[in-house]
Amino acid sequence: MTTAPVCVLGLGLIGGSVLQAAVRAGRTAWGYNRSADAIAGSIQAGYDTGTDLTAALTRAAESDALIVIGVPMFALDEILDAIAEHAPNNPVTDVVSVKAEVAAAVHRHGLGARYVGGHPMAGTNQSGWSAADPDLFTDAVWVVGVDDGADPDAWRAVASLALDCGSVVVPVESGEHDRAVARISHLPHVLAETLALVGAASPLALGLAAGSFRDGTRVASSSPELVRAMCEGNADALVQALDETLALLNRAREELVDERSTKTLVTAGHNARTLYEQHERFDITGVEPGDDGWLEKYRAAGRRGGVVRQIRSASPG
Amino acid sequence: MTTAPVCVLGLGLIGGSVLQAAVRAGRTAWGYNRSADAIAGSIQAGYDTGTDLTAALTRAAESDALIVIGVPMFALDEILDAIAEHAPNNPVTDVVSVKAEVAAAVHRHGLGARYVGGHPMAGTNQSGWSAADPDLFTDAVWVVGVDDGADPDAWRAVASLALDCGSVVVPVESGEHDRAVARISHLPHVLAETLALVGAASPLALGLAAGSFRDGTRVASSSPELVRAMCEGNADALVQALDETLALLNRAREELVDERSTKTLVTAGHNARTLYEQHERFDITGVEPGDDGWLEKYRAAGRRGGVVRQIRSASPG
């Protein structure tokens, strides 16, 4: 098991939680954040954090630390510039919600060789260091990329961090990841914003709103900047999910108008939710990073519900 | 304060919770349910319940009990037939999710004179007596109808029960109620069913789903029969809410395709959710049931966030 040091860049909800979870797991870990105000509490709490990006990266280069990019999409290029300058040979991962666009940017900056993308499927509608929580990833799913050319040692380093944070690892290729999260993360945000608007069009309705509206609009209270960054960074896949949504809603409207019925939608929707509730995971065994065909095997298993719960140390030499 | 006995017909989640809350508030209360199996636990727990509808209604007639209709829409006519036969002069309310259709049925059965509709805005995705909970209505909003011709004494009886169950009362006219709940209760169900379907179209997506999908689809696990009954009983208002939804989603799709932006939807949706979070209630004072213009005054106040928190006893005759 690798126990590489960890350098976290961007200490918002996700990055901050990674730093806290890594420290709790016994890792040497430090963090960088652009704004000192936003992380004043982190220093007070004893975390090794600061606003000097060059210093954080120089230290990472010296110790071959795993670099974790935790900044939002719109700040990505600047961070990649700095990594390319100060720590161009380190293993790099990220915890950004879309993967293909991040991977493309990483490759543009010449950092592809030891990059393995990541996405912990966890969050709240809060943001910032003050909402960070070392338990955020406990029992969560953490996607670790299995794109062509992924370096087995970098993969071990990223998966090992995810496991140390309490998650299970699902190996997924970037494009497949983005199409999947459009359905279960970005579309829910679009529908929540829409529902909030239709509700708020009637003050009486807002006054009567109870559990179904509260839960259905919960993520509309997330930071608009972060919601936009993840939806717009995955525009093509989101349009596809939106088109399926519009087709279903148009058909439901037609059935409601023509037959005063919601049978088709409600029956199928209930079955779909039941499928979700009954979704089962299995442990991926018998294949290790670097084995012949490991990327294809991991992808196929990840698609079917497979998760990695432990990583063997890299075999010597 | 009236402390009329209470006769609850239909002991599912809502009816069962009304019975339990009424008993806890010190009311004499009994209940009827068609199926003995479904309420075996109620008798064991010491509640006065049974499967003899005629007996329950005869007792209600003898004591001028407030009759609470807690059966789903599709069982309504049969229950109204029995009330018309055995307790035609009792005050009657209901806890069904749509109001105009229930009111029309009540009037068709000649029971309009002492009918005042109700709708406690509370529920879970569970159903049945086993999910009933006397705390279900604590701090909830309970809509009490203020349709033209409402009888002030029946209104007091219904509002008083809602208050005894721990709720605040919002006076709303039936048609306005139905248009409002289409937005904040029925539309959320339609969107939850749709989201569940778009997610379940990809097994990988289901495996990655986390909080936003779980919350956004929660009510899709509700009983399909009950979801259909409430949505189809409010078809016109739901179509209107659906059309607003489709217009917003189509515009969002256009902006996403043309400008790779979600700014309009996300900004407005976040503001709408903030409006909901900041929604404030005020106490309706200075008007009592039966006062000149009380129905209009209650309606106007209810629309603006007004709630009734106490009811004076009826002035002597």
Interface residues (C-beta under 8 A of the other chain):
Chain A: M121 A122 G123 T124 A140 V141 V143 V170 V172 E176 H177 R179 A180 V181 R183 I184 S185 L187 P188 H189 V190 L191 A192 E193 T194 L195 A196 L197 V198 G199 A200 A201 S202 P203 L204 A205 L206 G207 L208 A209 A210 G211 S212 F213 D215 G216 T217 R218 V219 A220 S221 S222 P224 V227 R228 C231 E232 A235 L238 V239 A241 L242 D243 E244 T245 L246 L248 L249 N250 A252 R253 L256 V257 R260 S261 T262 K263 L265 V266 T267 A268 G269 H270 N271 A272 R273 T274 L275 Y276 E277 H279 R281 G302 R303 R304 G305
Chain B: M121 A122 G123 T124 A140 V141 V143 V170 V172 E176 H177 R179 A180 V181 R183 I184 S185 L187 P188 H189 V190 L191 A192 E193 T194 L195 A196 L197 V198 G199 A200 A201 S202 P203 L204 A205 L206 G207 L208 A209 A210 G211 S212 F213 D215 G216 T217 R218 V219 A220 S221 S222 P224 V227 R228 C231 E232 A235 L238 V239 A241 L242 D243 E244 T245 L246 L248 L249 N250 A252 R253 L256 V257 R260 S261 T262 K263 L265 V266 T267 A268 G269 H270 N271 A272 R273 T274 L275 Y276 E277 H279 R281 G302 R303 R304 G305
